[in-house]
Amino acid sequence: MAKPLKVDEVWLNRIAGQLDDMEFGSLHIVVHEGQIVQMERTERKRFENTSSGNASKSGPRSSSSARSVRGSNASAKG
């Protein structure tokens, strides 16, 4: 039977710290035997196309037009 997860103030602060300043991304929390043991933060950086001079900051674009930093590095290699 699964152990109940206890999240105290320390863990709430750690989680909030990982989410702080994240604009696009996800936080993956790993639980083992009812305790948080690991957090994985994946952050995406999105850049406006400024070559046309019409850069706007009207909000997030669709995910199909955005690339992760890791994805753009991988595609540049080959």
C-alpha positions as CSV (number, residue, x, y, z in Angstrom):
1,M,0.0,0.0,0.0
2,A,1.3,3.5,-0.9
3,K,2.5,5.7,1.9
4,P,0.9,9.1,2.2
5,L,3.0,11.9,0.8
6,K,3.9,14.5,3.4
7,V,4.8,17.9,2.0
8,D,6.0,20.3,4.7
9,E,6.9,24.0,4.5
10,V,10.5,23.2,3.5
11,W,9.4,21.2,0.4
12,L,6.8,23.8,-0.5
13,N,9.6,26.5,-0.5
14,R,11.8,24.2,-2.6
15,I,9.0,23.6,-5.1
16,A,8.2,27.3,-5.2
17,G,11.9,28.1,-5.7
18,Q,12.0,25.8,-8.8
19,L,8.9,27.4,-10.3
20,D,10.1,31.0,-9.6
21,D,10.9,32.9,-12.8
22,M,9.9,30.0,-15.0
23,E,8.0,31.3,-17.9
24,F,7.6,28.2,-20.0
25,G,8.4,24.7,-18.8
26,S,7.6,21.9,-16.4
27,L,8.6,20.6,-13.0
28,H,8.7,16.9,-12.6
29,I,8.6,15.7,-8.9
30,V,9.8,12.2,-8.2
31,V,8.4,10.4,-5.2
32,H,9.9,7.3,-3.6
33,E,8.2,5.5,-0.7
34,G,6.0,8.5,0.1
35,Q,8.9,11.0,0.1
36,I,10.0,13.5,-2.5
37,V,13.5,12.5,-3.6
38,Q,14.1,14.4,-6.8
39,M,12.9,17.4,-8.9
40,E,13.6,17.8,-12.6
41,R,13.1,21.3,-14.1
42,T,12.7,21.6,-17.8
43,E,12.6,25.2,-19.0
44,R,11.9,26.4,-22.5
45,K,13.2,29.7,-23.8
46,R,11.1,31.3,-26.5
47,F,12.4,34.1,-28.7
48,E,10.4,36.4,-31.0
49,N,11.5,36.7,-34.6
50,T,12.8,40.2,-34.8
51,S,14.2,40.2,-38.3
52,S,11.0,41.8,-39.6
53,G,11.0,44.5,-36.9
54,N,7.5,43.5,-35.7
55,A,8.4,41.8,-32.5
56,S,5.5,41.6,-30.2
57,K,5.2,40.3,-26.6
58,S,1.5,39.5,-26.8
59,G,1.9,36.1,-25.1
60,P,3.0,32.6,-25.7
61,R,3.1,31.2,-29.2
62,S,1.9,27.7,-30.1
63,S,4.2,24.9,-29.1
64,S,4.7,23.9,-32.7
65,S,6.5,27.2,-33.4
66,A,8.7,27.1,-30.4
67,R,11.8,25.0,-29.9
68,S,13.4,24.0,-26.6
69,V,17.0,25.1,-26.1
70,R,18.1,21.4,-26.1
71,G,16.1,20.7,-29.3
72,S,17.7,23.6,-31.2
73,N,21.2,22.5,-30.1
74,A,20.5,18.9,-31.2
75,S,19.3,20.0,-34.6
76,A,22.3,22.3,-35.1
77,K,24.6,19.3,-34.7
78,G,23.5,17.4,-37.6
